[in-house]
Amino acid sequence: MKPVALVTGAAGLIGGYLVRTAPRWVPDWDVRGVTRDEVDLTDHGQVERLWNRHRPDLVIHCAALSRTGLCEQEPERARQINVEATRSLADLAKDVPFIFLSTDQVFDGAKGQYVETDAVRPLNVYGKTKAEAEQVVLANPAHAVVRIALTAGTSPTRDRSFVEDMVRTAAKGTMMTLFTDEFRCPLPAGALVRALWEIGLQGRPGLYHLGGRERLSRWEIGELLAARFPELRSSIRPGSVADYQGPPRPPDLSMCSDTIQALLSFRLPGFRQWLTEKPSNGGDPWDDPSAVAR
Ligand SMILES: NC(=O)c1ccc[n+]([C@@H]2O[C@H](COP(=O)([O-])OP(=O)(O)OC[C@H]3O[C@@H](n4cnc5c(N)ncnc54)[C@H](OP(=O)(O)O)[C@@H]3O)[C@@H](O)[C@H]2O)c1
């Protein structure tokens, strides 16, 4: 019998990639993706029944309310799924490796190049709920938190990744202002899930940052994407966060991923490198990390 890995949020962007790439990266595991159709993770009774049904040997917990705007509108709903559901699952998983996906948005973006020992200071409800859940998970020294960066990918519903958001916005004819002074370390989903599977198989507890090698401005990211998705070209323009009016935005959420890199069998790519080295063959441009393997 193969060991069982449970992946929550399997209908979402990253959970979807974890399940799809499992035969490639973890062929000796029985990987079971859980979607909202099977269980509402905010219902503790349902979570217990889920646990008893699967009895997993590893959990990668991706389910979340991940849209920052929705979290602001519905903070209690955000807390229930991002914190309380995480608590339920982590409690049940107390004796097995558990990986919780957190976010660079636990930081305020004032410093940039964040390392794992930097103090968190979230600016929004999403970041606050994730920071709270991190503490819940890390209370068990056998569990892991991976703070991930902006992830490029193709989601099962085609409406989850920031690239899909941009393409959809462009299709509506809406102009997007991309800040030249707001920085991120984007990572393609294919490389991200390969790293998660490797950490999962090693059973590595602790806190990790996982982002791309390159720190890029939103505008640079947009220019790189426009070279691959020409429909974006006429819909993006550069701007400055100094001219933006609205809720606070963390300016520099770049992260240093050296700790996790030291544990991986492949080199984490930069976003520019990924897009230039990986040929456009009509397939999923965010999959197939073999193109950048060491
Ligand atoms: N993608 C990124 O750029 C990024 C960056 C940093 C951190 N993260 C974190 O990485 C993790 C995965 O992100 P993602 O982009 O894959 O998110 P996603 O596409 O929004 O997927 C999250 C999934 O969780 C499910 N879910 C929400 N509430 C649930 C509930 N009560 N019961 C069962 N399932 C529920 C959602 O189902 P519904 O669709 O039905 O709501 C969705 O399928 C999240 O924790 C996110 O915060 C993502």
The ligand as a Tripos MOL2 file, in Angstrom:
@<TRIPOS>MOLECULE
LIG
   48    52     1     0     0
SMALL
NO_CHARGES

@<TRIPOS>ATOM
      1 N1         -1.4420   31.8670   -5.6680 N.am      1 LIG1
      2 C1         -0.6130   32.7140   -5.0980 C.2       1 LIG1
      3 O1         -0.0130   33.5850   -5.7690 O.2       1 LIG1
      4 C2         -0.3350   32.5930   -3.6100 C.ar      1 LIG1
      5 C3          0.6340   33.4510   -3.0610 C.ar      1 LIG1
      6 C4          0.9070   33.3580   -1.6980 C.ar      1 LIG1
      7 C5          0.2470   32.4270   -0.9150 C.ar      1 LIG1
      8 N2         -0.6960   31.6170   -1.4620 N.ar      1 LIG1
      9 C6         -1.3580   30.6280   -0.5900 C.3       1 LIG1
     10 O2         -1.2170   29.3460   -1.1500 O.3       1 LIG1
     11 C7         -2.3750   28.5580   -0.8960 C.3       1 LIG1
     12 C8         -2.9580   28.0690   -2.1970 C.3       1 LIG1
     13 O3         -3.2360   29.2140   -2.9910 O.3       1 LIG1
     14 P1         -4.0530   29.1190   -4.3480 P.3       1 LIG1
     15 O4         -3.5830   30.2320   -5.1900 O.co2     1 LIG1
     16 O5         -4.0380   27.7290   -4.8610 O.co2     1 LIG1
     17 O6         -5.5210   29.4900   -3.8080 O.3       1 LIG1
     18 P2         -6.9240   29.2640   -4.5600 P.3       1 LIG1
     19 O7         -6.7020   29.0650   -6.0080 O.co2     1 LIG1
     20 O8         -7.8060   30.3620   -4.1070 O.co2     1 LIG1
     21 O9         -7.4140   27.8810   -3.9550 O.3       1 LIG1
     22 C9         -7.8780   27.7760   -2.6440 C.3       1 LIG1
     23 C10        -8.8740   26.6550   -2.6020 C.3       1 LIG1
     24 O10        -9.3670   26.5170   -1.2690 O.3       1 LIG1
     25 C11       -10.7460   26.1890   -1.3590 C.3       1 LIG1
     26 N3        -11.4780   26.5250   -0.1490 N.ar      1 LIG1
     27 C12       -11.7650   27.7490    0.3300 C.ar      1 LIG1
     28 N4        -12.5500   27.6450    1.4230 N.ar      1 LIG1
     29 C13       -12.7690   26.3230    1.6160 C.ar      1 LIG1
     30 C14       -13.5210   25.5900    2.5720 C.ar      1 LIG1
     31 N5        -14.1970   26.2050    3.5700 N.pl3     1 LIG1
     32 N6        -13.5410   24.2440    2.4830 N.ar      1 LIG1
     33 C15       -12.8830   23.6040    1.4790 C.ar      1 LIG1
     34 N7        -12.1410   24.2530    0.5520 N.ar      1 LIG1
     35 C16       -12.0950   25.6020    0.6160 C.ar      1 LIG1
     36 C17       -11.2160   27.0530   -2.5170 C.3       1 LIG1
     37 O11       -12.4620   26.5820   -2.9490 O.3       1 LIG1
     38 P3        -13.4820   27.6150   -3.6350 P.3       1 LIG1
     39 O12       -12.9000   27.8930   -4.9720 O.co2     1 LIG1
     40 O13       -14.7550   26.8370   -3.6800 O.co2     1 LIG1
     41 O14       -13.5360   28.7990   -2.7640 O.co2     1 LIG1
     42 C18       -10.1040   26.8830   -3.5150 C.3       1 LIG1
     43 O15       -10.2940   25.7700   -4.3500 O.3       1 LIG1
     44 C19        -3.3290   29.4600   -0.1100 C.3       1 LIG1
     45 O16        -3.1550   29.2090    1.2550 O.3       1 LIG1
     46 C20        -2.8570   30.8540   -0.4400 C.3       1 LIG1
     47 O17        -3.1460   31.7300    0.6140 O.3       1 LIG1
     48 C21        -1.0040   31.6740   -2.8010 C.ar      1 LIG1
@<TRIPOS>BOND
     1     1     2 1
     2     2     3 2
     3     2     4 1
     4     4     5 ar
     5     4    48 ar
     6     5     6 ar
     7     6     7 ar
     8     7     8 ar
     9     8     9 1
    10     8    48 ar
    11     9    10 1
    12     9    46 1
    13    10    11 1
    14    11    12 1
    15    11    44 1
    16    12    13 1
    17    13    14 1
    18    14    15 2
    19    14    16 1
    20    14    17 1
    21    17    18 1
    22    18    19 2
    23    18    20 1
    24    18    21 1
    25    21    22 1
    26    22    23 1
    27    23    24 1
    28    23    42 1
    29    24    25 1
    30    25    26 1
    31    25    36 1
    32    26    27 ar
    33    26    35 ar
    34    27    28 ar
    35    28    29 ar
    36    29    30 ar
    37    29    35 ar
    38    30    31 1
    39    30    32 ar
    40    32    33 ar
    41    33    34 ar
    42    34    35 ar
    43    36    37 1
    44    36    42 1
    45    37    38 1
    46    38    39 2
    47    38    40 1
    48    38    41 1
    49    42    43 1
    50    44    45 1
    51    44    46 1
    52    46    47 1
@<TRIPOS>SUBSTRUCTURE
     1 LIG1         1 GROUP 0 **** ****
